[in-house]
Amino acid sequence: MKNVRDIMRNSERVLNSLAKHSKQPDYKFERLYRLLFNEQMYYVAYQRIYAKEGNMTKGADNKTIDRMSISRIEKLISSLKDESYQPIPSRRVYIPKKNGKKRPLGIPAFNDKLLQEVVRMILEAIYEGSFDMNSHGFRPKRSCHTALRQIQRTFNGARWFIEGDIKGFFDNIDHGVMISILEKRISDERFLRLIRKFLNAGYLEDWTYHKTYSGTPQGGIISPMLANIYLDQLDRYVREYIQRFDKGKERADNPERIKFEYGKRLAVLKLEKVKDKEQRKFIVKEIKAYDKGRAAISCGVDMDENFRRLKYVRYADDFLCAVIGTKAE
């Protein structure tokens, strides 16, 4: 039996090698498909997905991921080498949403889950280093909580908000556009053909086959990564737009806030000179009143024509923009 630590270490070496080039925007990744012939990548993929409860759900092949053998991996690799591999249509189920509606979920077959995880690991190594800092969905060490913290930290002083939800995003991703985006960084036809196979695999519902002409199957291991690669184009557009939109270095101070700050400074100076306890209590209350009044007023002038800012945060297919400026802007 192979040493698990050695397997993990060797696979990490392969992925780290890809990640080193990820921040070079003009770098083209070649010969990725041959990485799928590496048995060790499948052991790592198995370790990563085995513990997830959803992966114990039976797919269209009526098998779960708790039974894996070397011969099974060898057969899968063999089918990849001659490109005879064809993903099995996922089994469609529906899960309830908070609004009472139901969301379709595709349960891939065991072999497809395993291979999708290997492909996902490769894509993550290639793209994670270049993803936008404002993107928080389906990424390592990022979540809805990090998105909320960013909003709390950077959206101060905003007057206008734009909330966006891309309706039916996962079901309407254009396959041609998806592949063309991948082609910007990946120069490996076999690898891209495999991803197209995943996209076109279709699904089974009530034992009826349905072909998929658009979208990524919700429930597929590779889908969140492909969605992020697709939406990274939106992130890049917004980032470039922000560079054109933002104006001025500092927002002009709010004169009302300055009044409270000046009043507080005078009260603090007075407190240093007064020794009578009753008078000191009165001045302390006065200082607290100044603090309360100042806190209720924004730092900058509401309409400073020489200053404007646009802030942006995205989590999956939901995004929020905050504007410091006029409604027209």
HUKA-V5314 format. One record per pair of residues at least 12 apart in sequence whose ideal C-beta (glycine too) atoms are under 10 Angstrom apart, sorted by the first residue. I is the first residue (numbers start at 1). J is the second residue. D is the distance in whole Angstrom. If there is no record, write none. Layout:
BEGIN
i:j:d
I:J:D
I:J:D
END
This chain:
BEGIN
i:j:d
1:70:10
2:39:9
2:40:8
2:43:8
2:70:10
4:43:8
4:44:9
4:47:8
6:40:8
7:39:9
7:40:5
7:41:9
7:42:10
7:43:5
7:44:7
7:47:9
8:40:8
8:43:8
8:44:6
8:47:8
9:40:9
9:44:10
10:38:8
10:40:5
10:41:9
10:43:10
10:44:9
11:35:10
11:38:8
11:39:10
11:40:5
11:41:6
11:42:9
11:43:8
11:44:4
11:45:9
11:47:10
11:118:9
11:121:8
12:44:8
12:121:10
12:125:10
13:40:10
14:35:6
14:38:7
14:40:8
14:41:7
14:44:10
14:121:9
14:122:9
14:125:8
15:35:9
15:41:9
15:44:9
15:121:6
15:122:7
15:124:8
15:125:4
15:126:9
16:125:7
17:125:8
18:32:8
18:35:9
18:121:9
18:122:7
18:123:9
18:124:9
18:125:4
18:126:6
18:127:10
18:128:10
18:129:9
19:124:9
19:125:5
19:126:8
19:127:10
19:128:7
19:129:6
20:125:9
20:129:9
21:125:9
21:126:8
21:129:9
21:185:9
22:124:9
22:125:7
22:126:6
22:127:7
22:128:7
22:129:4
22:130:6
22:131:9
22:185:9
23:128:10
23:129:5
23:130:6
24:129:9
24:130:9
24:185:10
25:130:7
25:184:9
25:185:9
26:184:10
26:185:9
27:126:9
27:130:10
27:185:7
28:183:9
28:184:9
28:185:7
28:186:7
28:187:4
28:188:9
29:122:9
29:123:10
29:125:9
29:126:6
29:182:10
29:185:6
29:186:5
29:187:7
29:188:7
29:191:9
30:186:8
30:187:5
30:188:6
30:191:9
31:187:9
31:188:6
31:190:9
31:191:9
32:119:9
32:122:6
32:123:9
32:125:10
32:126:8
32:186:6
32:187:9
32:188:5
32:190:8
32:191:4
32:192:9
32:194:9
33:80:8
33:81:9
33:83:9
33:119:10
33:122:10
33:186:10
33:188:5
33:189:8
33:190:4
33:191:4
33:192:9
33:193:9
33:194:7
34:80:10
34:81:9
34:188:9
34:190:9
34:191:9
35:118:8
35:119:9
35:121:9
35:122:6
35:125:10
35:188:10
35:191:9
36:76:9
36:77:7
36:80:5
36:81:9
36:85:9
36:115:7
36:118:6
36:119:8
36:122:8
36:190:9
36:191:8
36:194:8
37:77:5
37:78:9
37:80:7
37:81:7
38:77:8
38:118:9
39:70:7
39:73:6
39:74:8
39:76:10
39:77:7
40:73:10
41:73:10
41:77:10
41:114:10
41:115:10
41:117:9
41:118:5
41:119:10
41:121:7
41:122:8
42:68:8
42:70:9
42:72:9
42:73:5
42:74:10
42:76:8
42:77:8
42:111:10
42:114:6
42:115:8
42:117:8
42:118:6
43:68:9
43:70:9
43:73:8
44:117:9
44:118:8
44:121:7
45:73:10
45:113:9
45:114:6
45:115:8
45:116:9
45:117:4
45:118:5
45:119:9
45:120:8
45:121:7
45:221:9
46:65:7
46:68:6
46:73:9
46:113:9
46:114:6
46:117:8
46:118:10
47:117:10
48:117:6
48:118:10
48:120:9
48:121:8
48:221:9
49:65:7
49:113:6
49:114:7
49:116:9
49:117:5
49:120:10
49:221:7
50:65:6
50:66:7
50:68:8
50:114:10
52:65:9
52:113:10
52:221:9
54:105:9
54:107:8
54:113:10
54:219:8
54:221:10
55:107:9
55:108:9
55:110:9
55:113:6
55:114:10
55:117:9
55:221:8
57:91:9
57:93:8
57:105:9
57:107:5
57:108:10
57:113:10
57:219:9
58:91:7
58:107:7
58:109:9
58:110:9
59:88:7
59:89:10
59:90:7
59:91:6
59:106:9
59:107:5
59:108:5
59:109:4
59:110:6
59:111:9
59:112:7
59:113:7
59:204:10
59:219:10
60:87:10
60:88:5
60:89:6
60:90:6
60:91:4
60:92:9
60:106:9
60:107:7
60:108:8
60:109:5
60:110:10
60:112:9
60:201:10
60:203:8
60:204:5
60:207:10
60:209:10
61:88:6
61:91:9
61:108:9
61:109:4
61:110:6
61:111:8
61:112:9
62:91:9
62:109:9
62:110:9
63:109:7
63:110:5
63:111:8
63:113:10
64:110:7
64:113:10
65:109:10
65:110:5
65:111:10
65:113:6
65:114:7
65:117:10
66:110:9
67:110:8
68:110:8
68:111:10
68:114:8
72:110:8
72:111:7
72:114:9
73:111:9
73:114:8
73:115:10
75:111:8
76:110:10
76:111:5
76:112:10
76:114:7
76:115:7
76:118:10
77:115:10
79:111:9
79:115:10
80:115:8
80:118:10
80:190:9
80:194:8
81:190:10
83:190:7
83:193:7
83:194:8
83:197:9
85:111:8
85:112:9
85:115:8
85:194:8
85:197:7
86:112:10
86:197:7
86:200:10
86:201:8
87:108:7
87:109:7
87:111:8
87:112:5
87:113:10
87:115:8
87:116:8
87:194:9
87:197:6
87:198:6
87:199:10
87:200:9
87:201:4
87:202:9
87:217:10
87:220:9
88:108:7
88:109:4
88:110:9
88:111:8
88:112:6
88:201:7
88:202:9
88:203:10
88:204:9
89:106:8
89:108:9
89:109:9
89:112:10
89:200:10
89:201:6
89:202:4
89:203:5
89:204:5
89:205:9
89:208:10
89:209:6
89:210:8
89:211:9
89:212:9
89:217:9
90:104:10
90:105:9
90:106:3
90:107:6
90:108:5
90:109:7
90:112:8
90:113:10
90:198:10
90:201:7
90:202:8
90:203:5
90:204:7
90:205:10
90:212:9
90:217:5
90:218:9
90:219:7
90:220:7
91:105:9
91:106:7
91:107:4
91:108:8
91:109:8
91:203:7
91:204:5
91:205:8
91:207:10
91:219:9
92:104:6
92:105:7
92:106:6
92:107:8
92:202:10
92:203:4
92:204:6
92:205:4
92:206:9
92:208:10
92:210:8
92:217:8
92:218:9
92:219:9
93:105:5
93:106:8
93:107:6
93:203:10
93:205:9
93:219:8
94:205:9
95:218:9
95:219:9
103:170:9
103:218:7
103:219:9
104:170:9
104:171:8
104:203:8
104:205:8
104:215:10
104:217:9
104:218:6
104:219:8
105:203:10
105:217:8
105:218:5
105:219:4
105:220:9
106:201:9
106:202:9
106:203:5
106:204:9
106:205:10
106:212:9
106:215:10
106:216:9
106:217:4
106:218:6
106:219:4
106:220:6
106:223:8
107:203:9
107:204:10
107:217:9
107:219:6
107:220:9
108:198:9
108:201:8
108:203:10
108:217:7
108:219:7
108:220:6
108:221:7
108:222:9
108:223:10
109:201:9
112:197:10
112:198:8
112:201:8
112:217:10
112:220:8
112:221:8
112:222:9
113:219:10
113:220:8
113:221:6
113:222:10
114:221:9
115:194:8
115:197:10
115:198:9
115:221:9
115:222:9
116:194:10
116:195:10
116:198:7
116:217:10
116:220:6
116:221:4
116:222:4
116:223:9
116:225:9
117:221:5
117:222:8
118:221:10
118:222:10
119:191:8
119:194:7
119:195:7
119:198:8
119:221:8
119:222:6
119:225:8
119:226:10
120:138:10
120:220:9
120:221:6
120:222:5
120:223:9
120:224:8
120:225:5
120:226:9
121:221:10
121:225:9
122:186:9
122:191:8
122:225:10
123:182:8
123:185:10
123:186:9
123:191:10
123:195:9
123:222:8
123:225:5
123:226:8
123:228:9
123:229:7
124:138:10
124:139:9
124:140:8
124:225:6
124:228:9
124:229:10
126:182:9
126:185:6
126:186:7
126:225:10
126:229:9
127:139:10
127:182:9
127:185:7
127:186:10
127:225:8
127:226:10
127:228:7
127:229:6
127:232:7
128:140:7
128:225:9
128:228:9
130:185:8
130:229:10
130:232:8
130:236:10
131:228:7
131:229:9
131:231:10
131:232:6
131:235:7
131:236:10
132:228:10
132:231:9
132:232:7
132:234:9
132:235:4
132:236:7
132:238:8
132:239:6
132:312:9
132:314:8
133:150:9
133:235:9
133:239:9
133:313:10
134:147:9
134:150:7
134:154:9
134:235:6
134:238:8
134:239:8
134:242:9
134:311:8
134:312:5
134:313:5
134:314:6
134:315:10
134:319:9
134:320:10
135:147:9
135:228:7
135:231:7
135:232:7
135:234:9
135:235:5
135:312:10
135:313:8
135:314:5
135:315:8
135:316:9
135:319:9
136:148:9
136:149:9
136:150:7
136:313:7
136:314:7
136:315:5
136:316:8
136:318:10
137:224:7
137:227:8
137:228:7
137:231:8
137:314:7
137:315:5
137:316:4
137:317:8
137:318:8
137:319:10
138:223:9
138:224:4
138:225:7
138:227:7
138:228:6
138:315:9
138:316:7
139:224:9
139:225:9
139:228:7
139:315:10
142:315:9
143:315:8
144:315:6
144:316:9
144:318:9
145:315:10
146:313:9
146:315:9
147:313:5
147:314:8
147:315:5
147:316:10
147:318:9
147:319:10
147:320:8
148:313:9
148:315:9
149:313:10
150:311:9
150:312:10
150:313:5
150:315:10
150:320:10
151:311:8
151:313:6
151:320:7
151:322:8
153:311:10
154:309:9
154:311:5
154:312:9
154:313:8
154:322:8
155:309:10
155:311:5
155:312:10
155:313:8
155:320:8
155:321:9
155:322:4
155:323:10
155:324:9
156:298:8
156:299:8
156:300:10
156:311:9
156:322:9
156:324:9
157:251:7
157:254:10
157:298:5
157:299:6
157:300:6
157:301:10
157:302:9
157:307:10
157:309:8
157:311:10
157:322:9
157:324:5
158:298:10
158:309:8
158:310:9
158:311:7
158:321:9
158:322:4
158:323:6
158:324:5
158:325:9
159:298:9
159:302:7
159:303:9
159:322:9
159:323:7
159:324:6
159:325:7
159:326:8
159:327:8
160:310:10
160:321:8
160:322:7
160:323:4
160:324:8
160:325:7
160:326:8
160:327:6
160:328:10
160:329:8
161:311:10
161:320:7
161:321:7
161:322:5
161:323:7
162:310:9
162:312:9
162:319:8
162:320:7
162:321:4
162:322:8
162:323:7
163:318:8
163:319:8
163:320:5
163:321:8
164:234:9
164:312:10
164:314:9
164:317:9
164:318:7
164:319:5
164:320:7
164:321:8
165:316:10
165:317:7
165:318:5
165:319:8
165:320:10
166:227:10
166:231:8
166:234:9
166:314:10
166:316:9
166:317:4
166:318:8
166:319:8
167:317:8
168:214:10
168:215:8
168:317:9
169:215:8
169:216:9
169:218:10
169:227:7
169:230:9
169:231:8
169:316:8
169:317:4
169:318:9
170:214:10
170:215:6
170:216:6
170:217:8
170:218:5
170:219:10
170:220:10
170:223:7
170:224:9
170:226:9
170:227:6
170:230:10
170:316:9
170:317:7
171:212:9
171:214:7
171:215:4
171:216:8
171:217:9
171:218:8
172:214:5
172:215:6
172:216:10
173:199:8
173:214:6
173:215:5
173:216:5
173:223:9
173:226:7
173:227:7
173:230:6
173:231:9
174:213:9
174:214:6
174:215:9
174:230:9
175:195:9
175:196:7
175:199:5
175:200:7
175:212:8
175:213:7
175:214:6
175:215:8
175:216:9
176:196:10
176:199:10
176:214:9
177:214:10
177:230:7
177:233:9
178:192:10
178:195:8
178:196:9
178:199:7
178:214:9
178:215:10
178:216:8
178:226:6
178:227:9
178:229:8
178:230:6
179:192:6
179:193:9
179:195:7
179:196:6
179:199:8
180:192:10
181:226:9
181:229:6
181:230:6
181:232:8
181:233:6
182:195:7
182:196:10
182:226:8
182:229:7
182:230:9
184:229:10
184:233:10
185:229:9
195:216:10
195:222:8
195:226:8
198:212:10
198:216:8
198:217:8
198:220:7
198:221:10
198:222:6
198:223:9
198:226:8
199:212:7
199:213:9
199:214:9
199:215:8
199:216:6
199:217:8
199:220:9
199:222:9
199:223:9
199:226:8
200:212:6
200:213:8
201:217:7
201:220:9
202:217:9
203:217:6
203:219:9
203:220:10
215:227:10
216:230:8
224:316:8
227:316:7
227:317:7
228:314:9
228:316:8
230:317:10
231:314:7
231:316:8
231:317:7
231:319:9
232:314:10
234:312:10
234:314:7
234:317:10
234:319:8
235:312:8
235:314:6
235:319:9
238:310:8
238:312:5
238:314:8
238:319:8
238:321:8
239:312:8
241:310:7
241:312:9
241:321:10
242:309:8
242:310:5
242:311:8
242:312:7
242:321:9
243:310:10
244:310:9
245:308:7
245:309:8
245:310:5
245:323:9
245:325:8
245:329:8
246:307:9
246:308:7
246:309:6
246:310:6
246:311:10
246:324:9
246:325:10
247:304:10
247:305:9
247:306:7
247:307:6
247:308:5
247:309:8
247:324:10
247:325:8
247:329:10
248:304:7
248:305:9
248:306:5
248:307:4
248:308:7
248:309:8
248:324:10
249:306:9
249:307:8
250:299:10
250:300:8
250:304:9
250:306:9
250:307:7
251:298:9
251:299:7
251:300:3
251:301:7
251:302:10
251:304:5
251:306:9
251:307:5
251:308:9
251:309:8
251:324:7
252:299:10
252:300:6
252:301:5
252:303:10
252:304:5
252:305:9
252:306:7
252:307:7
253:299:7
253:300:7
253:301:7
253:304:10
254:294:10
254:297:6
254:298:6
254:299:6
254:300:6
254:301:5
254:302:8
254:304:9
255:297:10
255:301:8
256:293:9
256:294:9
256:296:10
256:297:5
256:298:9
256:301:9
257:293:9
257:294:6
257:295:9
257:296:9
257:297:5
257:298:7
257:299:6
257:300:9
257:301:9
258:294:9
258:297:10
259:290:9
259:293:9
259:294:9
259:297:9
260:289:9
260:290:5
260:291:8
260:292:9
260:293:5
260:294:4
260:295:9
260:296:9
260:297:7
261:290:8
261:291:10
261:293:10
261:294:6
262:290:9
263:286:8
263:287:9
263:289:9
263:290:5
263:293:8
263:294:9
264:286:8
264:287:6
264:288:9
264:289:9
264:290:4
264:291:7
264:293:9
264:294:7
265:287:10
265:290:9
266:286:9
266:287:10
266:290:9
267:282:10
267:283:6
267:284:9
267:285:10
267:286:5
267:287:5
267:288:10
267:289:9
267:290:6
268:283:8
268:286:10
268:287:6
268:290:9
269:283:10
270:282:10
270:283:6
270:286:8
270:287:9
271:283:5
271:284:7
271:286:9
271:287:7
298:324:10
300:324:8
302:324:9
302:325:10
302:326:10
303:324:10
303:325:8
303:326:7
304:324:8
304:325:9
305:325:9
305:326:8
307:324:7
307:325:8
308:323:7
308:324:6
308:325:4
308:326:8
308:329:6
309:322:8
309:323:7
309:324:4
309:325:7
310:322:7
310:323:6
310:324:8
310:325:8
310:329:9
311:323:8
311:324:8
END
